[in-house]
Amino acid sequence: MTWKNKTRPNPLAGVITSGDGPARRAAELAARLDVPLLAHPPADSLVVRVGANHLELVHCQPHGDLAVRVEFVLGAAGYRRQKGGREMLLRAVGARKGERPDVLDGTGGLGRDSFVLAQAGCRVQLFERHPVLALLLEDGLRRAADSPETKAAAERITLHGQDVLEYLKVPGPDLREKTPVIYLDPMYPGRDKAAKAKKELQLLQLLLGDSQNREHEEAILLEAALQAAGKRVVVKRPRRGPFLGRQKPSYCLEGRSTRFDIYLTRGR
Ligand SMILES: C[S@@+](CC[C@H](N)C(=O)[O-])C[C@H]1O[C@@H](n2cnc3c(N)ncnc32)[C@H](O)[C@@H]1O
């Protein structure tokens, strides 16, 4: 799980502990991510912070750190769980009364959408190619598996710290059967208006950067998903955003700020 992008320097300065975080674990993670273990973060740097019970990605700034972690138990995730939320996502993947399709989430990020699906009863194959985000997801899933309210959902998710294209491009006669529904939510700059979400997005953008070939890469990802999905591909977009790869979907579901584009693939 090391930095593979040869065209862009690794934006991660290193790993630190929060004071009460276990030093041995920090050293292990620094080795795994191939970055230094730091006593103090340099000014204006991006680091992974190891706490007593969780990992965070932190942008260390003079006027206060900005931190993000994968959280399925507390805060907004807990609220969403109690309120049942995100029905539109469930409808988009084809969930109906008594029917919960298996979903391959090809763009894991902070795992929020995957967790909503798993909480509703779907089994989810979760792919995230960035080593830091894969690590944060692993950490969030471990904590969710330790909590009685979220244990069952966490156990429905299988995390793959790899590029989903590597998986989708290996031809196999049963791939379509194994992956009836593929869900994609590629990064779309400036899509979320809420202040906290905006800050988190900024942090992720610092980590992930913006590819010169974004549109081309997205088109390849959609095409691979269309070839592999047995029933449908679902793409999350900003409400007024362009179609991924300029491909018109079979139909759309529109919310206030988000749109789900659904491509039916059976019989393609
Ligand atoms: C906008 S985020 C997804 C947010 C996610 N839906 C959530 O609920 O937190 C997009 C993520 O997809 C990942 N990604 C993009 N292309 C990928 C690929 N080919 N394979 C695996 N992960 C990919 C990026 O690293 C990024 O973390």
The ligand as a Tripos MOL2 file, in Angstrom:
@<TRIPOS>MOLECULE
LIG
   27    29     1     0     0
SMALL
NO_CHARGES

@<TRIPOS>ATOM
      1 C1        -15.9600   11.3390   -4.0080 C.3       1 LIG1
      2 S1        -15.0590   10.0190   -3.2870 S.3       1 LIG1
      3 C2        -16.3370    8.8660   -2.9120 C.3       1 LIG1
      4 C3        -17.1450    9.2190   -1.6850 C.3       1 LIG1
      5 C4        -17.9630    8.0600   -1.1890 C.3       1 LIG1
      6 N1        -19.0750    7.7660   -2.0690 N.3       1 LIG1
      7 C5        -18.4690    8.2790    0.2170 C.2       1 LIG1
      8 O1        -19.6810    8.0760    0.4570 O.co2     1 LIG1
      9 O2        -17.6550    8.6340    1.1020 O.co2     1 LIG1
     10 C6        -14.2590    9.2430   -4.6480 C.3       1 LIG1
     11 C7        -13.2060    8.2060   -4.2280 C.3       1 LIG1
     12 O3        -13.0370    7.2710   -5.2740 O.3       1 LIG1
     13 C8        -11.6970    6.8250   -5.2740 C.3       1 LIG1
     14 N2        -11.4410    6.2610   -6.6200 N.ar      1 LIG1
     15 C9        -11.4900    6.9130   -7.8020 C.ar      1 LIG1
     16 N3        -11.2240    6.0720   -8.8210 N.ar      1 LIG1
     17 C10       -11.0050    4.8570   -8.2710 C.ar      1 LIG1
     18 C11       -10.6740    3.5750   -8.8120 C.ar      1 LIG1
     19 N4        -10.4850    3.4030  -10.1260 N.pl3     1 LIG1
     20 N5        -10.5480    2.5210   -7.9610 N.ar      1 LIG1
     21 C12       -10.7190    2.6980   -6.6320 C.ar      1 LIG1
     22 N6        -11.0030    3.8930   -6.0490 N.ar      1 LIG1
     23 C13       -11.1500    4.9580   -6.8540 C.ar      1 LIG1
     24 C14       -10.9100    8.0750   -4.9440 C.3       1 LIG1
     25 O4         -9.6310    7.7400   -4.4310 O.3       1 LIG1
     26 C15       -11.8200    8.7480   -3.9200 C.3       1 LIG1
     27 O5        -11.4580    8.3800   -2.6230 O.3       1 LIG1
@<TRIPOS>BOND
     1     1     2 1
     2     2     3 1
     3     2    10 1
     4     3     4 1
     5     4     5 1
     6     5     6 1
     7     5     7 1
     8     7     8 2
     9     7     9 1
    10    10    11 1
    11    11    12 1
    12    11    26 1
    13    12    13 1
    14    13    14 1
    15    13    24 1
    16    14    15 ar
    17    14    23 ar
    18    15    16 ar
    19    16    17 ar
    20    17    18 ar
    21    17    23 ar
    22    18    19 1
    23    18    20 ar
    24    20    21 ar
    25    21    22 ar
    26    22    23 ar
    27    24    25 1
    28    24    26 1
    29    26    27 1
@<TRIPOS>SUBSTRUCTURE
     1 LIG1         1 GROUP 0 **** ****
